[in-house]
Amino acid sequence: MKIAVPLETQPGENRVALIPESCAKLIKAGLEVVVQSGAGVASAHDDESYRSAGATVESDARKLFSEADIVVKATKPGQNDAAGGNEADLLKEGAVLVTFLDPLIDFDLVRKLAERKITAVSMELVPRITRAQSMDALSSMANIAGYKAVLIAADTLPRMCPMMMTAAGTIAPARFFVIGAGVAGLQAIATAKRLGAIVSGYDVRPAVKEQVESLGAKFVEMDLDTKAAEDKGGYAKEMGEDFIRKQREMMARVVAENDAVITTAAIPGKKSPVLITADMVRGMKPGSVIIDLAAERGGNCELTKCDETVVENGVTIIGPSNLPSTIAVHASQMYARNIQTLLNHFVKDGAWKVDMSDEITSGCVVTHGGEVTHARVRDLMGLPALNPPAKEPEPAAASGAAEGGNG
C-alpha cells in the first residue's frame, strides 16, 4: 500500500504527519511511503532525510493525492492550490484518510468523505483506552500545548516565576492557577512547578485531585455536585448553566489571587464553557496573564479572541489555537509515532483491514464504504443508528484527561 504525506497548507501549520524515522519503520513493514517535497522542512526534516529513510519524494501534489492508498495529515482537508483543488476531492475513491478531522462539528466534510467512499480515521476520536495509548494524538498534542502555555505566560508576566533570595531583597514566586487537570492541564502544572511558581489546579472531576497533588500543586476544591462531570471515555461532559454559574462564583476569588491563569476546559464537539467572566478579569491584578487553551471553541474566558492578544484593565488574555505547531520538531515526532502505531493496527498482511467489532476501530473510523460509521457522529448528524451498532469503547482505567488541548 502507498502512504502519502502531503505538505500541510493550513496557515501557521508547521507539523508533518510522518518523520523520516517513522517512514523507515513503515517501509520495513512492507509499505511504500511517498512524501511531498518540502513537507518536513518546517519541522527540520529536509527531502534528503526522507530519501535516506527509503521514502520517495514527490513534487506534484495532485499526483501525490490521486495515487495514494492512504493519506496521512496533521490537519483536516482544505483548499490546496498547489494540487489544484480541495484535498477531500483529490483523494481517489476508496482511499484512506488519517488526520484530525473535527468530525463532531464539520458535518459537511464528513458527508463529502462518505459520498466519496473514503475511509476516514479521526485522530481526535482514538479512544482513551490502555491498548490505544500510543495512538492517542490528542493527548500528545495536549502535552505540548500545556507546556508551551506556561512558557508564554512566564514570558508575558512582568515578574519572575521562582522565589529568589537576593541582596536587593526576596523576590516572591509567581502564582499560577490551572483550570482543567486533563493532559494539557497536568503538563501545565508540572511545567509551572519546574519554573518555581506556586501552582494550584482545579477540575470538575474530584478524582484527579491525587494527580494534581502528586505534581506538587494544591488542588482547589469547590462545593459542587460533580457526579456527572465525566463521560465513559474520560472526557469532561457539558454541565448545566446553574452549575457553571456557581462554579464561576467560587472561582472568582481564586482567579484574583493568581498572577497567571491557564484554562484548558474543553468539551469535545461543544462550545467551550465560559469559566472566567469579564468581571473576574477586572478583579485580577494589573500585569496578570490568562492563557486560554480553549480559544478555538470560543474560550474559557469571556474576553478571549482566538489567535489574538487582548488587554483588559491591565490583564493580558492570549488565546492560541495551535500551540503544538510552534514546537514542530517534537510535535511531529510524537504525532508521527501516533500515526505509525495506528497504521500498524489497521494494516494486516499488506492490506487495510476494518474490523468494526474492535473498539479502537469503531472509536475512530468516521466513514467507511460510503457510510458514516461512527455512532456518535451519526447521532449528531441526525442519522439513524446503524444495525448492528458500532461497539462503544470501554473507558480507560485512568485517562487523566478531560480535554485534549490544542490539536
One Martini backbone bead per residue (centre of mass of N, CA, C, O) as a GRO file, in nm:
protein
  407
    1MET     BB    1   0.099   0.034   0.018
    2LYS     BB    2   0.035   0.386  -0.031
    3ILE     BB    3   0.185   0.652   0.143
    4ALA     BB    4   0.089   0.991   0.205
    5VAL     BB    5   0.281   1.310   0.258
    6PRO     BB    6   0.177   1.614   0.288
    7LEU     BB    7   0.176   1.943   0.266
    8GLU     BB    8   0.084   2.174   0.472
    9THR     BB    9  -0.170   2.453   0.423
   10GLN     BB   10  -0.217   2.565   0.685
   11PRO     BB   11  -0.184   2.834   0.851
   12GLY     BB   12   0.090   2.777   1.072
   13GLU     BB   13   0.166   2.486   0.978
   14ASN     BB   14   0.460   2.272   1.086
   15ARG     BB   15   0.374   1.995   1.060
   16VAL     BB   16   0.423   1.637   1.028
   17ALA     BB   17   0.300   1.314   0.998
   18LEU     BB   18   0.596   1.214   0.900
   19ILE     BB   19   0.896   1.097   0.982
   20PRO     BB   20   1.168   0.932   0.881
   21GLU     BB   21   1.164   0.712   1.101
   22SER     BB   22   0.870   0.617   1.041
   23CYS     BB   23   0.908   0.549   0.747
   24ALA     BB   24   1.117   0.322   0.786
   25LYS     BB   25   0.924   0.134   0.948
   26LEU     BB   26   0.701   0.108   0.731
   27ILE     BB   27   0.882  -0.003   0.507
   28LYS     BB   28   0.973  -0.256   0.667
   29ALA     BB   29   0.655  -0.350   0.675
   30GLY     BB   30   0.576  -0.305   0.342
   31LEU     BB   31   0.556  -0.004   0.279
   32GLU     BB   32   0.480   0.287   0.095
   33VAL     BB   33   0.649   0.613   0.079
   34VAL     BB   34   0.517   0.945   0.009
   35VAL     BB   35   0.669   1.270  -0.018
   36GLN     BB   36   0.636   1.590  -0.016
   37SER     BB   37   0.797   1.846  -0.109
   38GLY     BB   38   0.864   2.013   0.203
   39ALA     BB   39   0.694   1.882   0.441
   40GLY     BB   40   0.952   1.886   0.670
   41VAL     BB   41   1.094   2.166   0.699
   42ALA     BB   42   0.939   2.302   0.952
   43SER     BB   43   1.055   2.023   1.120
   44ALA     BB   44   1.362   1.959   1.022
   45HIS     BB   45   1.291   1.795   0.733
   46ASP     BB   46   1.433   1.701   0.463
   47ASP     BB   47   1.425   1.534   0.170
   48GLU     BB   48   1.685   1.361   0.218
   49SER     BB   49   1.587   1.223   0.482
   50TYR     BB   50   1.366   1.058   0.332
   51ARG     BB   51   1.541   0.912   0.129
   52SER     BB   52   1.721   0.772   0.346
   53ALA     BB   53   1.453   0.614   0.458
   54GLY     BB   54   1.300   0.524   0.162
   55ALA     BB   55   1.154   0.751   0.041
   56THR     BB   56   0.948   0.928  -0.172
   57VAL     BB   57   0.978   1.225  -0.366
   58GLU     BB   58   0.708   1.459  -0.437
   59SER     BB   59   0.608   1.751  -0.629
   60ASP     BB   60   0.320   1.641  -0.707
   61ALA     BB   61   0.032   1.688  -0.539
   62ARG     BB   62  -0.187   1.557  -0.714
   63LYS     BB   63  -0.047   1.283  -0.746
   64LEU     BB   64  -0.023   1.212  -0.450
   65PHE     BB   65  -0.332   1.189  -0.399
   66SER     BB   66  -0.434   1.005  -0.647
   67GLU     BB   67  -0.223   0.746  -0.567
   68ALA     BB   68  -0.318   0.703  -0.282
   69ASP     BB   69  -0.424   0.488  -0.025
   70ILE     BB   70  -0.281   0.672   0.201
   71VAL     BB   71  -0.353   0.964   0.398
   72VAL     BB   72  -0.142   1.176   0.598
   73LYS     BB   73  -0.228   1.417   0.856
   74ALA     BB   74  -0.269   1.714   1.074
   75THR     BB   75  -0.507   1.818   0.899
   76LYS     BB   76  -0.771   1.898   0.750
   77PRO     BB   77  -0.912   1.927   0.467
   78GLY     BB   78  -0.820   2.158   0.204
   79GLN     BB   79  -0.709   2.400   0.027
   80ASN     BB   80  -0.496   2.320  -0.271
   81ASP     BB   81  -0.324   2.492  -0.498
   82ALA     BB   82  -0.099   2.292  -0.589
   83ALA     BB   83  -0.336   2.067  -0.658
   84GLY     BB   84  -0.618   2.207  -0.756
   85GLY     BB   85  -0.783   2.178  -0.467
   86ASN     BB   86  -0.959   1.987  -0.268
   87GLU     BB   87  -0.847   1.724  -0.084
   88ALA     BB   88  -1.113   1.557  -0.076
   89ASP     BB   89  -1.124   1.548  -0.404
   90LEU     BB   90  -0.826   1.416  -0.459
   91LEU     BB   91  -0.905   1.163  -0.361
   92LYS     BB   92  -0.940   0.848  -0.407
   93GLU     BB   93  -1.157   0.620  -0.433
   94GLY     BB   94  -1.125   0.437  -0.126
   95ALA     BB   95  -0.952   0.580   0.045
   96VAL     BB   96  -0.732   0.683   0.308
   97LEU     BB   97  -0.787   0.896   0.602
   98VAL     BB   98  -0.544   1.050   0.832
   99THR     BB   99  -0.670   1.272   1.088
  100PHE     BB  100  -0.779   1.574   1.180
  101LEU     BB  101  -1.144   1.636   1.139
  102ASP     BB  102  -1.382   1.752   1.309
  103PRO     BB  103  -1.662   1.557   1.325
  104LEU     BB  104  -1.850   1.706   1.552
  105ILE     BB  105  -1.887   1.963   1.329
  106ASP     BB  106  -1.788   1.875   1.028
  107PHE     BB  107  -2.036   1.753   0.829
  108ASP     BB  108  -1.958   1.817   0.536
  109LEU     BB  109  -1.701   1.649   0.532
  110VAL     BB  110  -1.825   1.379   0.610
  111ARG     BB  111  -2.012   1.355   0.366
  112LYS     BB  112  -1.798   1.368   0.145
  113LEU     BB  113  -1.637   1.117   0.235
  114ALA     BB  114  -1.870   0.918   0.209
  115GLU     BB  115  -1.941   0.967  -0.094
  116ARG     BB  116  -1.623   0.881  -0.169
  117LYS     BB  117  -1.544   0.624   0.001
  118ILE     BB  118  -1.393   0.711   0.254
  119THR     BB  119  -1.160   0.623   0.495
  120ALA     BB  120  -1.207   0.787   0.802
  121VAL     BB  121  -0.961   0.892   1.041
  122SER     BB  122  -0.989   1.015   1.372
  123MET     BB  123  -0.759   1.125   1.602
  124GLU     BB  124  -0.965   1.251   1.825
  125LEU     BB  125  -1.121   0.944   1.852
  126VAL     BB  126  -0.928   0.796   2.001
  127PRO     BB  127  -0.943   0.589   2.245
  128ARG     BB  128  -0.900   0.598   2.605
  129ILE     BB  129  -0.704   0.331   2.609
  130THR     BB  130  -0.450   0.130   2.673
  131ARG     BB  131  -0.418   0.010   2.373
  132ALA     BB  132  -0.420   0.337   2.254
  133GLN     BB  133  -0.199   0.529   2.368
  134SER     BB  134   0.009   0.535   2.113
  135MET     BB  135  -0.243   0.687   1.936
  136ASP     BB  136  -0.283   0.952   2.120
  137ALA     BB  137  -0.276   1.262   1.982
  138LEU     BB  138  -0.429   1.446   2.173
  139SER     BB  139  -0.233   1.405   2.411
  140SER     BB  140   0.027   1.488   2.274
  141MET     BB  141  -0.065   1.783   2.207
  142ALA     BB  142  -0.146   1.864   2.498
  143ASN     BB  143   0.131   1.852   2.623
  144ILE     BB  144   0.247   2.084   2.453
  145ALA     BB  145   0.040   2.304   2.524
  146GLY     BB  146   0.090   2.311   2.831
  147TYR     BB  147   0.386   2.388   2.816
  148LYS     BB  148   0.370   2.650   2.632
  149ALA     BB  149   0.173   2.816   2.805
  150VAL     BB  150   0.376   2.871   3.035
  151LEU     BB  151   0.592   3.016   2.867
  152ILE     BB  152   0.409   3.249   2.781
  153ALA     BB  153   0.335   3.346   3.061
  154ALA     BB  154   0.626   3.399   3.162
  155ASP     BB  155   0.696   3.603   2.928
  156THR     BB  156   0.452   3.808   2.998
  157LEU     BB  157   0.525   3.847   3.267
  158PRO     BB  158   0.640   4.113   3.504
  159ARG     BB  159   0.770   3.844   3.632
  160MET     BB  160   0.897   3.603   3.821
  161CYS     BB  161   0.865   3.270   3.919
  162PRO     BB  162   1.075   3.241   4.127
  163MET     BB  163   1.224   3.237   4.413
  164MET     BB  164   1.444   3.507   4.546
  165MET     BB  165   1.761   3.553   4.701
  166THR     BB  166   1.871   3.881   4.751
  167ALA     BB  167   2.035   4.177   4.813
  168ALA     BB  168   1.745   4.324   4.730
  169GLY     BB  169   1.584   4.083   4.818
  170THR     BB  170   1.281   3.915   4.811
  171ILE     BB  171   1.136   3.708   4.566
  172ALA     BB  172   0.833   3.630   4.486
  173PRO     BB  173   0.644   3.398   4.370
  174ALA     BB  174   0.453   3.293   4.134
  175ARG     BB  175   0.102   3.251   4.047
  176PHE     BB  176  -0.063   2.952   3.945
  177PHE     BB  177  -0.368   2.872   3.754
  178VAL     BB  178  -0.525   2.558   3.672
  179ILE     BB  179  -0.783   2.480   3.440
  180GLY     BB  180  -0.774   2.167   3.410
  181ALA     BB  181  -0.676   1.809   3.465
  182GLY     BB  182  -0.556   1.716   3.215
  183VAL     BB  183  -0.310   1.690   3.005
  184ALA     BB  184  -0.254   1.994   2.978
  185GLY     BB  185  -0.283   2.070   3.278
  186LEU     BB  186  -0.063   1.882   3.398
  187GLN     BB  187   0.168   2.002   3.230
  188ALA     BB  188   0.138   2.290   3.335
  189ILE     BB  189   0.193   2.228   3.627
  190ALA     BB  190   0.475   2.100   3.593
  191THR     BB  191   0.608   2.348   3.453
  192ALA     BB  192   0.554   2.563   3.672
  193LYS     BB  193   0.713   2.413   3.890
  194ARG     BB  194   0.990   2.417   3.742
  195LEU     BB  195   0.987   2.746   3.756
  196GLY     BB  196   0.883   2.806   4.076
  197ALA     BB  197   0.594   2.810   4.118
  198ILE     BB  198   0.281   2.861   4.251
  199VAL     BB  199   0.045   2.588   4.239
  200SER     BB  200  -0.289   2.549   4.109
  201GLY     BB  201  -0.581   2.327   4.078
  202TYR     BB  202  -0.871   2.251   3.857
  203ASP     BB  203  -1.161   2.024   3.865
  204VAL     BB  204  -1.468   1.864   3.824
  205ARG     BB  205  -1.289   1.610   3.888
  206PRO     BB  206  -1.201   1.475   4.191
  207ALA     BB  207  -1.014   1.232   4.091
  208VAL     BB  208  -0.757   1.439   4.020
  209LYS     BB  209  -0.629   1.531   4.286
  210GLU     BB  210  -0.385   1.336   4.305
  211GLN     BB  211  -0.242   1.436   4.046
  212VAL     BB  212  -0.198   1.726   4.131
  213GLU     BB  213  -0.044   1.666   4.401
  214SER     BB  214   0.191   1.493   4.269
  215LEU     BB  215   0.306   1.782   4.137
  216GLY     BB  216   0.283   2.007   4.384
  217ALA     BB  217  -0.011   2.093   4.395
  218LYS     BB  218  -0.303   2.261   4.457
  219PHE     BB  219  -0.629   2.164   4.525
  220VAL     BB  220  -0.925   2.302   4.424
  221GLU     BB  221  -1.215   2.319   4.618
  222MET     BB  222  -1.567   2.267   4.545
  223ASP     BB  223  -1.914   2.298   4.626
  224LEU     BB  224  -1.997   2.047   4.404
  225ASP     BB  225  -2.182   1.859   4.175
  226THR     BB  226  -1.972   1.595   3.999
  227LYS     BB  227  -2.091   1.314   3.900
  228ALA     BB  228  -2.146   1.422   3.573
  229ALA     BB  229  -1.840   1.519   3.456
  230GLU     BB  230  -1.795   1.224   3.318
  231ASP     BB  231  -1.724   1.010   3.074
  232LYS     BB  232  -1.635   0.702   2.951
  233GLY     BB  233  -1.366   0.839   2.797
  234GLY     BB  234  -1.257   1.083   3.003
  235TYR     BB  235  -1.442   1.318   2.941
  236ALA     BB  236  -1.581   1.606   2.960
  237LYS     BB  237  -1.891   1.731   3.048
  238GLU     BB  238  -2.168   1.899   3.005
  239MET     BB  239  -2.290   2.157   3.197
  240GLY     BB  240  -2.495   2.342   3.356
  241GLU     BB  241  -2.566   2.673   3.418
  242ASP     BB  242  -2.584   2.651   3.727
  243PHE     BB  243  -2.307   2.524   3.767
  244ILE     BB  244  -2.139   2.747   3.629
  245ARG     BB  245  -2.225   2.981   3.815
  246LYS     BB  246  -2.114   2.861   4.081
  247GLN     BB  247  -1.825   2.824   3.981
  248ARG     BB  248  -1.760   3.121   3.931
  249GLU     BB  249  -1.803   3.229   4.215
  250MET     BB  250  -1.574   3.046   4.344
  251MET     BB  251  -1.337   3.135   4.136
  252ALA     BB  252  -1.288   3.443   4.164
  253ARG     BB  253  -1.089   3.443   4.404
  254VAL     BB  254  -0.865   3.267   4.283
  255VAL     BB  255  -0.802   3.437   4.033
  256ALA     BB  256  -0.722   3.703   4.192
  257GLU     BB  257  -0.461   3.559   4.338
  258ASN     BB  258  -0.335   3.536   4.050
  259ASP     BB  259  -0.100   3.584   3.785
  260ALA     BB  260  -0.170   3.302   3.640
  261VAL     BB  261  -0.397   3.168   3.386
  262ILE     BB  262  -0.489   2.832   3.285
  263THR     BB  263  -0.700   2.713   3.028
  264THR     BB  264  -0.857   2.364   2.940
  265ALA     BB  265  -1.171   2.361   2.900
  266ALA     BB  266  -1.312   2.092   2.710
  267ILE     BB  267  -1.576   1.993   2.478
  268PRO     BB  268  -1.644   1.768   2.265
  269GLY     BB  269  -1.828   1.939   2.020
  270LYS     BB  270  -1.819   2.204   2.195
  271LYS     BB  271  -1.851   2.475   2.359
  272SER     BB  272  -1.677   2.648   2.562
  273PRO     BB  273  -1.669   2.713   2.883
  274VAL     BB  274  -1.746   2.988   3.080
  275LEU     BB  275  -1.532   3.074   3.366
  276ILE     BB  276  -1.430   3.371   3.280
  277THR     BB  277  -1.520   3.673   3.339
  278ALA     BB  278  -1.494   4.005   3.302
  279ASP     BB  279  -1.508   4.064   3.608
  280MET     BB  280  -1.277   3.870   3.686
  281VAL     BB  281  -1.060   4.018   3.529
  282ARG     BB  282  -1.096   4.296   3.682
  283GLY     BB  283  -1.001   4.144   3.962
  284MET     BB  284  -0.725   4.149   3.864
  285LYS     BB  285  -0.407   4.208   3.843
  286PRO     BB  286  -0.201   4.401   3.710
  287GLY     BB  287  -0.013   4.184   3.483
  288SER     BB  288  -0.179   3.964   3.428
  289VAL     BB  289  -0.244   3.621   3.300
  290ILE     BB  290  -0.415   3.461   3.016
  291ILE     BB  291  -0.434   3.119   2.901
  292ASP     BB  292  -0.642   3.001   2.629
  293LEU     BB  293  -0.691   2.665   2.518
  294ALA     BB  294  -1.016   2.718   2.428
  295ALA     BB  295  -1.036   2.928   2.186
  296GLU     BB  296  -1.143   2.763   1.931
  297ARG     BB  297  -1.434   2.728   2.118
  298GLY     BB  298  -1.441   3.046   2.254
  299GLY     BB  299  -1.357   2.999   2.544
  300ASN     BB  300  -1.312   3.044   2.905
  301CYS     BB  301  -1.302   3.341   2.832
  302GLU     BB  302  -1.500   3.608   2.756
  303LEU     BB  303  -1.240   3.782   2.612
  304THR     BB  304  -1.160   3.587   2.409
  305LYS     BB  305  -0.940   3.570   2.114
  306CYS     BB  306  -0.857   3.402   1.856
  307ASP     BB  307  -0.528   3.463   1.794
  308GLU     BB  308  -0.525   3.680   2.031
  309THR     BB  309  -0.454   3.990   2.209
  310VAL     BB  310  -0.587   4.092   2.522
  311VAL     BB  311  -0.647   4.404   2.704
  312GLU     BB  312  -0.776   4.418   3.050
  313ASN     BB  313  -0.703   4.609   3.301
  314GLY     BB  314  -0.392   4.486   3.263
  315VAL     BB  315  -0.490   4.217   3.130
  316THR     BB  316  -0.365   3.933   2.965
  317ILE     BB  317  -0.517   3.774   2.672
  318ILE     BB  318  -0.452   3.445   2.539
  319GLY     BB  319  -0.564   3.263   2.217
  320PRO     BB  320  -0.449   2.986   2.117
  321SER     BB  321  -0.485   2.720   1.854
  322ASN     BB  322  -0.160   2.606   1.780
  323LEU     BB  323   0.095   2.513   1.969
  324PRO     BB  324   0.235   2.259   1.848
  325SER     BB  325   0.345   2.415   1.590
  326THR     BB  326   0.571   2.574   1.769
  327ILE     BB  327   0.681   2.254   1.819
  328ALA     BB  328   0.745   2.077   1.551
  329VAL     BB  329   0.949   1.856   1.612
  330HIS     BB  330   0.799   1.712   1.857
  331ALA     BB  331   0.518   1.702   1.739
  332SER     BB  332   0.596   1.522   1.496
  333GLN     BB  333   0.717   1.289   1.653
  334MET     BB  334   0.459   1.212   1.811
  335TYR     BB  335   0.255   1.194   1.577
  336ALA     BB  336   0.406   0.980   1.410
  337ARG     BB  337   0.384   0.760   1.624
  338ASN     BB  338   0.077   0.749   1.627
  339ILE     BB  339   0.041   0.681   1.327
  340GLN     BB  340   0.216   0.428   1.312
  341THR     BB  341   0.051   0.260   1.517
  342LEU     BB  342  -0.221   0.280   1.370
  343LEU     BB  343  -0.134   0.146   1.105
  344ASN     BB  344  -0.057  -0.126   1.241
  345HIS     BB  345  -0.354  -0.187   1.322
  346PHE     BB  346  -0.480  -0.188   1.018
  347VAL     BB  347  -0.234  -0.329   0.885
  348LYS     BB  348  -0.270  -0.650   0.719
  349ASP     BB  349  -0.091  -0.808   0.500
  350GLY     BB  350  -0.089  -0.529   0.317
  351ALA     BB  351  -0.380  -0.450   0.436
  352TRP     BB  352  -0.678  -0.287   0.490
  353LYS     BB  353  -0.848  -0.322   0.804
  354VAL     BB  354  -1.206  -0.338   0.901
  355ASP     BB  355  -1.303  -0.382   1.249
  356MET     BB  356  -1.597  -0.294   1.415
  357SER     BB  357  -1.546  -0.479   1.681
  358ASP     BB  358  -1.327  -0.287   1.735
  359GLU     BB  359  -1.274  -0.025   1.957
  360ILE     BB  360  -1.076   0.142   1.793
  361THR     BB  361  -1.214   0.145   1.521
  362SER     BB  362  -1.502   0.246   1.613
  363GLY     BB  363  -1.381   0.510   1.752
  364CYS     BB  364  -1.226   0.641   1.462
  365VAL     BB  365  -1.421   0.561   1.242
  366VAL     BB  366  -1.631   0.761   1.037
  367THR     BB  367  -1.578   0.642   0.742
  368HIS     BB  368  -1.725   0.365   0.532
  369GLY     BB  369  -1.848   0.249   0.243
  370GLY     BB  370  -2.044   0.524   0.229
  371GLU     BB  371  -2.048   0.558   0.546
  372VAL     BB  372  -2.147   0.662   0.856
  373THR     BB  373  -2.002   0.484   1.139
  374HIS     BB  374  -2.017   0.678   1.373
  375ALA     BB  375  -2.232   0.698   1.628
  376ARG     BB  376  -2.200   0.993   1.726
  377VAL     BB  377  -2.202   1.135   1.453
  378ARG     BB  378  -2.477   1.033   1.361
  379ASP     BB  379  -2.636   1.163   1.588
  380LEU     BB  380  -2.549   1.463   1.528
  381MET     BB  381  -2.665   1.430   1.219
  382GLY     BB  382  -2.946   1.261   1.235
  383LEU     BB  383  -2.885   0.960   1.213
  384PRO     BB  384  -2.940   0.649   1.206
  385ALA     BB  385  -2.873   0.367   1.339
  386LEU     BB  386  -2.684   0.111   1.306
  387ASN     BB  387  -2.710  -0.238   1.176
  388PRO     BB  388  -2.513  -0.291   1.376
  389PRO     BB  389  -2.376  -0.133   1.618
  390ALA     BB  390  -2.118   0.015   1.725
  391LYS     BB  391  -1.878  -0.028   1.942
  392GLU     BB  392  -1.821   0.072   2.256
  393PRO     BB  393  -1.585   0.211   2.427
  394GLU     BB  394  -1.398   0.164   2.684
  395PRO     BB  395  -1.286   0.282   2.959
  396ALA     BB  396  -1.035   0.409   3.113
  397ALA     BB  397  -0.867   0.355   3.398
  398ALA     BB  398  -0.664   0.630   3.349
  399SER     BB  399  -0.677   0.911   3.173
  400GLY     BB  400  -0.612   1.216   3.269
  401ALA     BB  401  -0.854   1.344   3.067
  402ALA     BB  402  -1.080   1.610   2.972
  403GLU     BB  403  -0.872   1.704   2.757
  404GLY     BB  404  -0.661   1.807   2.463
  405GLY     BB  405  -0.624   2.061   2.361
  406ASN     BB  406  -0.423   2.131   2.094
  407GLY     BB  407  -0.476   1.999   1.751
   0.00000   0.00000   0.00000
